[in-house]
């Protein structure tokens, strides 16, 4: 049964939507689709693999400055930051004031594709085809569009609105951009809520953070010839034994928990006992305790497999290491969270129905810190995400961006105490 909508939340959205500057911002979003798409095409043509986002950061910084965002800069790891001020924010000396709350609107600029991936964006009508066209060129284009619409229409803001085009969301990036922002940014103590723009759509929101822990297991030994050195412990076989044991661990249906072995590497030839074998493990759950449990099970499985092999051949022992290569915290919003109350009111006003989902996004970090956050699409539609055939269609993009804009304005008022 849907949660009831507080009259104050809906009346606030109706009032905000009736303001003349907000109407002007809506109009800008509707009339400037060609500009938004140009931004998207330009950006998607710039490679941005994890840890290689520098050129795209520089491009976004130029756009932030063109749009007139205050304090526009690139931080130590490549995040691009800038803000639009609330009533007191434009006064000299107020930048970074710890006493003044702000709302963060963010979108990640990195992609899953290696730097050498051919990009070659192709556009036909409202459809853009290119690796990363949807995830997350659509989110960053939406970020720029919201800033442009607010600036063009001179929409009054109840408090500061911080924009972040952050690095390191995908894969081995391990949320390093948004993690750095919350740990080291001059704004870190001021953020009252975070709206993450990720991909396309206007009816789905990630409100529960799917946690994950990732590990690289390496087993090393002396190696040798498959015939003359027969009996020498084989790292691949021992690693296989550990994987087999881990696969037999009982996993709960609730909270849902999964185990995956994504890669196995090792060996040089079919007639060689390998000197090294490695595997990458991915554990996911909505419950932090399950992630801890699976980490313990992994250590037991690997250690027991290696000890068993070494007891059989103590003169040629194996060694192992288990390195953490990813850690995304699990967390979630309570059903009565203010950000969800405002979102439901926005949906009612726009005649939309939001589907709440579980996912692993930049929102994991603020949610794990007790800061209200959601991840949502920036309008339009998309598909074949994380493949070279990825596409984005901008039809009805302005509806999704109106949804974002109204939600952000409501959160700004919440943060300011209005």
C-alpha positions in Angstrom: 0.0 0.0 0.0 1.5 3.4 -1.0 2.6 5.6 1.8 0.3 8.6 2.4 1.5 12.0 1.2 1.6 14.7 3.8 -0.5 17.7 2.7 2.3 20.0 3.4 4.6 18.1 1.0 2.1 18.3 -1.9 1.1 21.8 -1.2 4.8 22.8 -1.3 5.3 21.2 -4.7 2.2 22.8 -6.1 3.4 26.2 -4.8 6.9 25.8 -6.3 5.5 24.6 -9.6 3.3 27.7 -9.8 6.1 30.2 -9.4 6.8 32.2 -12.6 10.6 31.6 -12.5 10.0 27.9 -12.2 7.7 28.0 -15.2 10.5 29.8 -17.1 13.0 27.1 -16.0 10.5 24.4 -17.3 10.3 26.3 -20.6 14.1 26.4 -20.9 14.3 22.7 -20.5 11.6 22.2 -23.1 13.0 24.5 -25.7 16.7 23.7 -25.3 16.8 20.0 -25.9 19.1 20.5 -28.9 21.6 22.3 -26.5 21.4 19.5 -23.9 22.0 16.9 -26.6 25.0 18.8 -27.9 26.5 18.7 -24.4 25.8 15.0 -24.3 27.4 14.3 -27.7 30.5 16.4 -26.9 31.1 14.7 -23.6 30.5 11.2 -24.7 33.2 11.6 -27.3 35.8 12.2 -24.6 37.2 8.9 -23.1 36.7 8.6 -19.3 37.8 5.2 -18.0 38.2 4.8 -14.3 41.3 6.7 -13.1 41.5 8.4 -16.6 38.7 11.0 -16.3 41.0 14.1 -16.5 40.0 15.3 -20.0 36.3 14.9 -19.3 36.8 16.8 -15.9 38.4 19.6 -17.8 35.4 19.7 -20.3 32.9 19.8 -17.5 34.8 22.6 -15.7 34.5 24.8 -18.8 30.7 24.2 -18.9 30.4 25.0 -15.1 32.2 28.3 -15.7 30.1 29.1 -18.8 27.0 28.5 -16.7 28.2 30.9 -14.0 28.5 28.4 -11.1 30.4 29.9 -8.2 33.6 28.3 -6.9 33.9 26.1 -10.0 37.0 24.0 -9.6 38.4 20.5 -10.0 39.4 18.9 -6.7 42.4 16.7 -6.0 41.1 13.5 -7.6 39.2 15.0 -10.5 35.7 15.8 -9.2 34.3 19.0 -10.7 32.4 21.2 -8.2 30.5 24.4 -8.3 27.4 25.9 -6.8 24.5 28.2 -7.2 24.0 30.4 -4.1 21.0 30.7 -1.8 19.9 34.1 -0.5 23.1 34.8 1.4 25.5 32.6 -0.6 26.7 35.3 -3.0 28.1 37.6 -0.3 31.9 37.8 -0.1 33.4 35.4 2.5 30.4 33.1 2.6 31.9 30.3 0.4 32.3 27.1 2.4 30.5 28.4 5.5 30.0 25.4 7.8 26.8 27.0 9.2 25.0 27.1 5.9 23.4 23.8 4.6 23.4 22.9 1.0 21.8 20.2 -1.3 24.1 18.2 -3.6 23.1 17.3 -7.1 25.7 14.9 -8.6 26.4 12.7 -11.6 29.4 10.6 -12.3 31.5 11.2 -15.4 33.4 8.0 -15.7 32.5 5.0 -17.9 33.3 1.3 -17.8 35.1 1.4 -21.2 38.9 1.3 -21.6 40.6 4.4 -23.0 41.2 2.8 -26.4 37.5 2.0 -26.9 36.2 3.5 -30.2 33.5 6.0 -29.2 32.3 7.6 -32.5 29.0 9.0 -31.2 26.2 8.7 -33.8 23.0 10.7 -33.6 19.8 10.1 -35.5 16.8 12.2 -34.5 16.4 11.9 -30.8 18.6 8.8 -30.5 22.3 8.9 -29.6 24.4 5.8 -29.9 27.8 5.6 -28.3 29.5 3.7 -25.4 28.4 5.6 -22.2 25.7 7.6 -24.0 23.2 6.7 -21.3 25.5 5.8 -18.3 26.3 8.4 -17.6 26.4 11.1 -20.3 22.6 11.4 -19.8 23.1 12.1 -16.1 25.8 14.7 -16.6 23.8 16.4 -19.4 20.9 16.5 -17.0 23.1 18.1 -14.4 24.2 20.8 -16.8 20.6 21.4 -17.9 19.3 21.9 -14.4 22.1 24.4 -13.7 21.3 26.2 -17.0 17.6 26.3 -16.5 17.9 27.7 -12.9 20.4 30.3 -14.0 18.4 31.4 -17.1 15.1 31.7 -15.1 16.8 33.3 -12.1 14.9 30.8 -9.8 15.4 31.9 -6.2 17.0 29.1 -4.1 16.3 28.6 -0.4 19.9 27.6 0.2 23.0 26.7 -1.7 22.8 24.1 -4.5 26.1 22.2 -5.0 26.8 20.6 -8.4 29.3 17.7 -8.6 30.4 15.9 -11.7 32.4 13.2 -9.9 34.9 10.5 -10.9 35.2 6.9 -9.9 31.7 5.5 -9.8 32.1 2.5 -12.1 33.9 -0.8 -11.4 37.3 -0.5 -9.8 36.6 3.2 -9.2 34.8 1.9 -6.1 32.9 5.2 -5.6 36.2 7.0 -4.9 34.9 10.3 -6.3 31.8 10.7 -4.1 33.7 9.1 -1.2 36.4 11.7 -1.5 33.8 14.5 -1.6 32.1 13.4 1.6 35.5 12.8 3.4 37.6 15.7 2.2 35.6 18.4 0.4 35.1 21.8 1.9 31.4 21.1 1.6 31.4 17.8 3.4 29.7 18.9 6.6 27.1 21.0 4.9 25.3 18.5 2.7 21.8 18.0 3.9 20.7 15.6 1.1 22.1 14.2 -2.2 20.2 13.6 -5.5 22.3 11.4 -7.8 21.6 11.6 -11.6 22.5 8.2 -13.1 21.3 7.2 -16.6 17.9 7.6 -18.1 14.3 7.4 -17.1 11.7 9.2 -14.9 9.9 6.6 -13.0 12.6 4.6 -11.1 14.5 5.6 -8.0 17.2 3.7 -6.1 16.5 4.3 -2.5 18.3 1.3 -0.9 22.0 0.9 -1.3 23.2 -2.6 -2.4 26.4 -3.2 -0.6 29.3 -5.1 -2.1 32.7 -6.4 -1.0 35.2 -7.4 -3.7 38.4 -9.3 -3.2 41.5 -10.4 -5.2 42.8 -13.8 -4.0 46.3 -14.8 -5.1 47.9 -18.2 -4.4 51.6 -18.6 -5.3 54.0 -21.6 -5.3 57.1 -23.0 -6.8 55.5 -24.3 -10.0 57.3 -26.7 -12.3 56.8 -29.4 -15.1 53.6 -31.4 -15.0 55.5 -34.7 -15.2 58.9 -34.3 -13.6 57.6 -32.0 -10.8 54.4 -33.9 -10.3 53.2 -33.6 -6.7 54.2 -29.9 -6.4 51.1 -28.1 -5.1 49.1 -26.6 -7.9 47.8 -23.1 -7.1 45.0 -23.4 -9.7 43.7 -26.6 -8.2 44.0 -25.2 -4.6 42.1 -22.1 -5.7 39.5 -24.3 -7.3 39.0 -26.2 -4.1 38.5 -22.9 -2.2 36.0 -21.7 -4.8 34.1 -25.1 -4.6 33.9 -24.8 -0.8 32.6 -21.2 -1.0 30.0 -22.2 -3.6 28.5 -24.6 -1.0 27.9 -21.9 1.6 24.2 -21.5 2.2 23.0 -18.0 1.2 19.8 -16.4 2.7 16.9 -15.5 0.4 16.3 -12.5 2.8 18.3 -10.4 3.0 19.2 -11.3 -0.5 23.0 -12.1 -0.7 25.0 -13.2 -3.8 28.4 -14.6 -4.5 30.3 -14.4 -7.8 33.7 -15.3 -9.1 34.3 -12.9 -11.9 37.8 -13.8 -13.2 40.2 -16.7 -12.8 43.8 -16.3 -14.1 47.0 -18.3 -13.9 49.4 -20.7 -15.6 51.5 -20.5 -18.7 50.9 -23.8 -20.5 49.0 -27.0 -20.3 52.1 -29.0 -19.3 53.2 -26.6 -16.6 52.3 -26.5 -12.9 51.5 -22.8 -12.5 53.5 -20.5 -10.1 50.5 -18.3 -9.5 46.7 -18.3 -9.7 44.3 -15.4 -9.0 40.5 -14.9 -8.8 38.3 -12.0 -8.2 35.3 -12.4 -5.9 32.2 -10.2 -5.6 29.8 -10.4 -2.6 26.6 -8.4 -2.6 23.9 -7.9 -0.1 21.5 -5.4 1.3 22.7 -6.4 4.8 26.2 -5.3 6.0 26.3 -8.3 8.3 26.0 -10.8 5.4 28.9 -9.1 3.7 31.0 -9.6 6.8 29.9 -13.2 7.0 30.9 -13.9 3.4 34.3 -12.2 3.9 34.9 -14.6 6.8 33.8 -17.6 4.7 36.2 -16.6 1.9 39.2 -16.4 4.3 38.3 -19.8 5.8 38.0 -21.4 2.4 41.2 -20.1 1.0 43.3 -20.7 4.2 42.0 -24.2 4.7 42.6 -25.1 1.0 46.2 -23.8 1.2 46.9 -25.5 4.6 45.6 -28.8 3.3 47.9 -28.6 0.2 50.8 -27.7 2.4 50.3 -30.6 4.8 50.6 -33.0 1.9 53.8 -31.3 0.5 55.4 -29.3 3.3 58.7 -29.0 1.5 57.1 -26.9 -1.3 54.5 -24.8 0.5 52.0 -22.4 -1.2 51.4 -18.9 0.0 48.2 -16.8 -0.4 47.0 -13.2 -0.1 43.5 -11.8 0.0 43.3 -8.1 -1.0 40.2 -5.9 -0.8 39.6 -4.3 -4.2 36.1 -2.9 -3.6 33.9 -1.9 -0.7 30.5 -0.3 -1.2 28.5 0.0 2.0 24.9 -1.2 2.3 22.3 1.2 3.6 18.7 2.3 3.0 16.2 5.1 3.5 13.4 4.7 6.0 10.0 4.7 4.3 9.1 8.0 5.9 12.3 9.8 4.8 11.7 13.4 3.9 13.3 13.0 0.5 10.8 10.2 -0.4 7.9 12.3 0.9 9.0 15.1 -1.4 9.5 12.7 -4.3 6.0 11.2 -3.9 4.6 14.7 -3.9 6.5 15.6 -7.1 5.2 12.4 -8.7 1.7 13.2 -7.8 2.0 16.7 -9.3 3.5 15.3 -12.5 1.2 12.3 -12.6 4.0 9.8 -12.3 4.5 6.7 -10.3 7.9 5.9 -8.9 9.3 2.4 -8.5 11.7 2.1 -5.6 14.7 -0.2 -6.3 17.8 -1.5 -4.8 21.1 -0.6 -6.5 24.8 0.1 -6.2 25.3 3.8 -7.0 27.0 6.9 -5.7 24.1 7.2 -3.2 25.6 4.3 -1.2 28.1 6.7 0.4 25.8 9.4 1.8 23.2 6.7 2.8 25.8 4.9 4.8 26.5 8.1 6.6 22.9 8.7 7.5 22.4 11.5 4.9 19.2 11.2 2.8 20.0 10.4 -0.8 18.5 8.8 -3.9 19.7 7.9 -7.3 17.4 8.7 -10.2 17.3 8.9 -14.0 17.7 12.3 -15.8 14.8 11.6 -18.2 14.5 10.0 -21.6 15.2 6.4 -22.3 18.2 4.2 -22.8 19.5 0.7 -23.3 22.4 -1.8 -23.9 24.2 -0.1 -21.0 27.8 -1.0 -20.5 28.1 -2.3 -24.1 29.5 -0.7 -27.2 25.9 -0.7 -28.5 24.7 1.6 -25.7 22.0 4.1 -26.7 20.0 7.0 -25.4 16.7 8.5 -26.6 15.9 12.0 -25.5 12.1 11.8 -26.0 10.4 13.2 -22.9 13.7 14.2 -21.3 12.1 17.4 -20.1 9.6 15.5 -18.0 12.4 13.7 -16.1 14.3 17.0 -15.7 11.1 18.8 -14.4 10.9 16.0 -11.8 14.5 16.5 -10.8 14.1 20.3 -10.6 11.0 20.3 -8.5 12.5 17.7 -6.1 15.7 19.7 -5.7 13.8 22.9 -5.0 11.7 21.1 -2.3 14.9 19.7 -0.7 16.4 23.2 -0.7 13.4 24.5 1.3 13.6 21.5 3.6 17.3 22.2 4.3 16.7 25.9 4.9 13.9 25.2 7.4 11.2 26.9 5.3 
